[in-house]
């Protein structure tokens, strides 16, 4: 009697790929810089509606992924048993992008980056809940420390002023879900196909409100919108390649370089200096990330 097919059998054969940590780290650092520059472009594009920023970002990414598909002579939308996972990753990523762009428009650049970079902690939560991975003894204190840091940045209060910070926190949750799926798809789908699905879904979601209330960008706004798309494409490809070439436990710590980039860019471009609570929260979050990283590496090598 044969048993039920396992998930690998149902989804297709996974291609074995060796880990390449050096390349993965370089890609994560490049992705962090690219996403910081996306935030700058979004902020500089000014009063262009949020859905237009998402739309033009997505259009540039679709064009770039289509060029890669043509060069590879492949159909990015070829029939695959993993289409539901690709669409789910795209949905989480699109929701996270809308929330993050909203946070960028209303928070200091560094605060938005700090909140968005809670995504690795959400990856840890989702891996336990949905992938049934084992919860390490040190994970709960680390998570509590990270979210305590988040509360320092959010500074919760009973007013609408807290909405952008909550949006930043939720964007991290959406990104965490998306990254968990990206890692799961390793070896099943090429990076460009994962990014293509994400780009197309974001364009489709942003298109209806844009058609209903289009606001024509002016002058340099076009440059900033296209720039956001270029840097987003670079960041998404670099991030996806990074998670393809090494375990998340070894490389996710390097995503925190985005916070450093955001502090520098916010200070140089807008003279933004986070308050004492935000700085304290940043220290707690990065400290929790570093501790979690070291313990995870220790567990892996034991």
C-alpha positions as CSV (number, residue, x, y, z in Angstrom):
1,X,0.0,0.0,0.0
2,X,1.4,3.4,-0.9
3,X,1.0,6.4,1.4
4,X,-0.1,9.9,0.5
5,X,2.5,11.8,-1.5
6,X,4.7,14.2,0.4
7,X,4.7,17.9,-0.2
8,X,7.8,17.7,-2.4
9,X,6.1,15.0,-4.6
10,X,2.9,17.1,-4.9
11,X,4.7,20.3,-5.8
12,X,7.4,18.8,-8.1
13,X,11.0,17.9,-7.8
14,X,13.2,20.4,-5.9
15,X,16.6,21.1,-7.5
16,X,19.5,20.6,-5.1
17,X,21.4,23.9,-4.7
18,X,24.6,24.3,-2.6
19,X,24.7,27.2,-0.1
20,X,26.9,30.2,-1.1
21,X,26.9,32.4,2.0
22,X,29.4,35.0,0.6
23,X,27.2,35.7,-2.4
24,X,24.1,35.6,-0.3
25,X,25.4,38.2,2.2
26,X,26.5,40.5,-0.6
27,X,23.0,40.2,-2.2
28,X,21.3,41.0,1.2
29,X,23.5,44.1,1.7
30,X,22.7,45.3,-1.9
31,X,19.0,44.6,-1.3
32,X,19.1,46.7,1.9
33,X,20.7,49.6,0.2
34,X,18.2,49.4,-2.7
35,X,15.2,49.3,-0.5
36,X,16.5,52.3,1.4
37,X,16.8,54.2,-1.9
38,X,13.2,53.1,-2.8
39,X,12.1,54.8,0.4
40,X,14.0,57.9,-0.6
41,X,12.4,57.9,-4.1
42,X,8.9,57.4,-2.6
43,X,9.4,60.3,-0.2
44,X,10.8,62.6,-2.9
45,X,7.9,61.8,-5.3
46,X,5.8,64.0,-3.0
47,X,2.0,64.2,-3.3
48,X,1.6,61.5,-6.0
49,X,-1.1,59.1,-4.7
50,X,0.1,56.0,-2.9
51,X,-1.5,53.6,-5.4
52,X,0.3,55.4,-8.3
53,X,3.6,54.9,-6.5
54,X,2.9,51.2,-6.2
55,X,1.7,50.9,-9.8
56,X,4.8,52.6,-11.4
57,X,7.1,50.6,-9.2
58,X,5.4,47.4,-10.3
59,X,5.4,48.3,-14.0
60,X,9.2,48.8,-14.0
61,X,9.6,45.5,-12.2
62,X,7.4,43.7,-14.7
63,X,9.4,45.1,-17.6
64,X,12.6,44.0,-16.0
65,X,11.4,40.5,-15.3
66,X,9.9,40.2,-18.8
67,X,13.3,41.1,-20.2
68,X,14.9,38.3,-18.1
69,X,12.2,35.8,-19.3
70,X,12.9,36.7,-23.0
71,X,16.6,36.3,-22.5
72,X,16.1,32.9,-20.9
73,X,13.5,32.0,-23.5
74,X,11.1,30.9,-20.8
75,X,7.5,31.6,-20.1
76,X,7.3,33.1,-16.5
77,X,3.7,32.1,-16.3
78,X,4.2,28.5,-17.4
79,X,1.9,26.0,-15.7
80,X,3.3,25.1,-12.3
81,X,1.9,23.2,-9.3
82,X,3.2,26.1,-7.1
83,X,1.1,28.9,-8.6
84,X,-1.0,29.2,-5.3
85,X,2.3,29.7,-3.4
86,X,3.5,32.3,-5.9
87,X,0.2,34.2,-5.7
88,X,0.2,34.0,-1.9
89,X,3.7,35.3,-1.7
90,X,2.7,38.1,-4.1
91,X,-0.4,39.0,-2.0
92,X,1.6,39.3,1.2
93,X,4.3,41.3,-0.5
94,X,1.8,43.7,-2.1
95,X,0.0,44.3,1.2
96,X,3.4,44.9,2.9
97,X,4.4,47.4,0.2
98,X,1.3,49.5,0.5
99,X,1.7,49.6,4.3
100,X,5.4,50.4,4.1
101,X,4.9,53.2,1.5
102,X,2.2,54.7,3.8
103,X,4.6,54.5,6.8
104,X,7.4,56.2,4.7
105,X,5.1,59.1,3.9
106,X,4.3,59.8,7.6
107,X,7.2,58.6,9.7
108,X,10.9,59.5,9.9
109,X,12.7,57.4,7.3
110,X,14.7,55.5,10.0
111,X,11.6,54.7,12.1
112,X,9.8,53.2,9.1
113,X,12.9,51.1,8.3
114,X,13.2,49.9,11.9
115,X,9.6,48.7,12.0
116,X,9.8,47.1,8.6
117,X,12.9,45.3,9.7
118,X,11.0,43.3,12.3
119,X,10.2,41.0,9.4
120,X,12.8,38.3,10.4
121,X,11.1,38.0,13.8
122,X,7.8,37.4,12.0
123,X,9.6,34.8,9.8
124,X,10.5,33.0,13.0
125,X,6.9,33.1,14.2
126,X,5.4,31.9,10.9
127,X,8.0,29.1,10.6
128,X,6.8,27.7,14.0
129,X,3.1,28.2,13.4
130,X,2.8,27.2,9.7
131,X,5.9,25.1,8.9
132,X,5.9,23.4,12.3
133,X,9.5,24.2,12.9
134,X,10.9,23.6,16.4
135,X,10.7,26.6,18.8
136,X,14.1,27.1,20.5
137,X,14.1,28.0,24.1
138,X,15.8,31.4,23.5
139,X,13.3,32.4,20.8
140,X,10.5,33.7,23.0
141,X,12.7,36.1,25.1
142,X,14.3,37.3,21.8
143,X,10.8,38.0,20.3
144,X,9.7,39.8,23.4
145,X,12.8,42.0,23.4
146,X,12.3,42.8,19.7
147,X,8.7,43.8,20.2
148,X,9.5,45.8,23.2
149,X,11.9,47.7,20.9
150,X,9.1,48.1,18.4
151,X,6.9,49.7,21.1
152,X,9.6,52.2,21.8
153,X,9.5,53.2,18.1
154,X,5.7,53.1,17.8
155,X,5.1,54.9,21.1
156,X,1.5,53.7,21.2
157,X,-1.2,56.1,22.2
158,X,-4.9,56.4,21.7
159,X,-4.9,58.7,18.7
160,X,-4.7,58.6,14.9
161,X,-1.1,59.6,15.1
162,X,-0.1,56.0,15.8
163,X,-1.6,54.7,12.5
164,X,1.5,55.1,10.4
165,X,3.6,53.3,13.0
166,X,1.0,50.5,13.1
167,X,1.2,50.3,9.3
168,X,5.0,50.0,9.5
169,X,4.6,47.1,12.0
170,X,2.0,45.3,9.8
171,X,4.3,45.8,6.8
172,X,6.9,43.8,8.6
173,X,4.4,41.0,9.3
174,X,3.4,40.9,5.6
175,X,7.1,40.9,4.6
176,X,7.8,38.1,7.0
177,X,5.1,36.0,5.5
178,X,6.4,36.7,2.0
179,X,10.0,35.9,2.9
180,X,9.0,32.6,4.5
181,X,7.4,31.6,1.2
182,X,10.4,32.8,-0.8
183,X,12.6,30.5,1.2
184,X,10.2,27.6,0.8
185,X,10.2,28.1,-3.0
186,X,14.0,27.8,-3.1
187,X,14.9,25.2,-5.8
188,X,11.3,25.0,-7.0
189,X,11.0,28.4,-8.9
190,X,13.7,30.7,-10.3
191,X,14.0,34.1,-8.6
192,X,12.8,36.1,-11.6
193,X,9.5,34.2,-11.7
194,X,8.8,34.9,-8.0
195,X,9.5,38.6,-8.5
196,X,7.4,38.6,-11.7
197,X,4.3,37.2,-10.0
198,X,4.8,39.8,-7.2
199,X,5.2,42.6,-9.7
200,X,2.1,41.7,-11.7
201,X,-0.1,41.3,-8.6
202,X,1.0,44.7,-7.3
203,X,0.2,46.3,-10.6
204,X,-3.3,44.6,-10.8
205,X,-4.1,45.7,-7.3
206,X,-3.0,49.3,-7.8
207,X,-4.6,49.7,-11.3
208,X,-8.3,50.2,-10.4
209,X,-7.9,53.1,-7.9
210,X,-5.4,54.7,-10.2
211,X,-7.8,54.6,-13.2
212,X,-10.6,56.0,-11.0
213,X,-8.5,59.0,-9.8
214,X,-5.4,59.4,-11.8
215,X,-3.1,62.3,-10.9
216,X,-0.5,63.2,-13.5
217,X,3.0,63.3,-12.1
218,X,5.0,66.4,-12.9
219,X,8.6,67.0,-13.8
220,X,11.1,65.2,-11.5
221,X,8.3,63.2,-10.0
222,X,8.5,60.9,-13.0
223,X,12.2,60.4,-12.3
224,X,11.5,59.5,-8.7
225,X,8.7,57.1,-9.6
226,X,10.8,55.3,-12.2
227,X,13.8,55.4,-9.8
228,X,11.7,53.6,-7.1
229,X,10.9,50.9,-9.7
230,X,14.5,50.5,-10.6
231,X,15.8,50.3,-7.1
232,X,12.8,48.0,-6.1
233,X,13.7,45.6,-8.9
234,X,17.3,45.5,-7.9
235,X,16.3,45.0,-4.2
236,X,13.8,42.3,-4.9
237,X,16.1,40.3,-7.2
238,X,19.0,40.7,-4.8
239,X,16.9,39.6,-1.8
240,X,15.4,36.7,-3.6
241,X,18.8,35.5,-4.8
242,X,20.2,35.9,-1.3
243,X,17.5,33.7,0.3
244,X,18.0,31.2,-2.5
245,X,21.7,30.8,-1.9
246,X,21.9,30.5,1.9
247,X,19.7,29.6,4.9
248,X,17.8,32.5,6.3
249,X,19.3,31.9,9.7
250,X,22.8,32.8,8.4
251,X,21.9,35.9,6.4
252,X,18.8,37.6,7.7
253,X,20.9,39.6,10.2
254,X,22.4,41.6,7.3
255,X,19.0,43.0,6.4
256,X,19.5,45.4,9.4
257,X,22.0,47.3,7.3
258,X,18.8,49.0,5.9
259,X,18.3,50.7,9.2
260,X,21.8,52.2,9.1
261,X,21.3,53.3,5.5
262,X,18.0,54.9,6.5
263,X,19.5,56.8,9.4
264,X,22.2,58.2,7.2
265,X,19.8,59.1,4.3
266,X,17.2,60.6,6.6
267,X,19.8,62.8,8.3
268,X,21.5,63.9,5.1
269,X,18.4,64.6,3.0
270,X,15.8,65.8,5.6
271,X,17.8,66.4,8.8
272,X,15.8,63.8,10.5
273,X,17.1,62.7,13.9
274,X,15.1,60.0,15.7
275,X,14.2,60.7,19.3
276,X,15.7,58.9,22.3
277,X,12.9,56.3,22.4
278,X,13.3,55.5,18.8
279,X,17.0,55.1,19.2
280,X,16.5,52.9,22.3
281,X,14.0,50.8,20.3
282,X,16.4,50.4,17.5
283,X,19.2,49.2,19.9
284,X,16.8,46.6,21.4
285,X,15.7,45.3,18.0
286,X,19.2,45.0,16.6
287,X,20.4,43.6,19.9
288,X,17.7,40.9,19.8
289,X,18.6,40.2,16.1
290,X,22.3,39.8,16.8
291,X,21.6,37.5,19.8
292,X,19.2,35.4,17.9
293,X,21.6,35.1,15.0
294,X,24.5,34.0,17.2
295,X,22.3,31.4,19.0
296,X,20.9,30.1,15.7
297,X,24.4,29.6,14.3
298,X,25.4,27.8,17.5
299,X,22.4,25.5,17.3
300,X,23.2,24.8,13.6
301,X,26.8,23.9,14.2
302,X,26.1,21.8,17.3
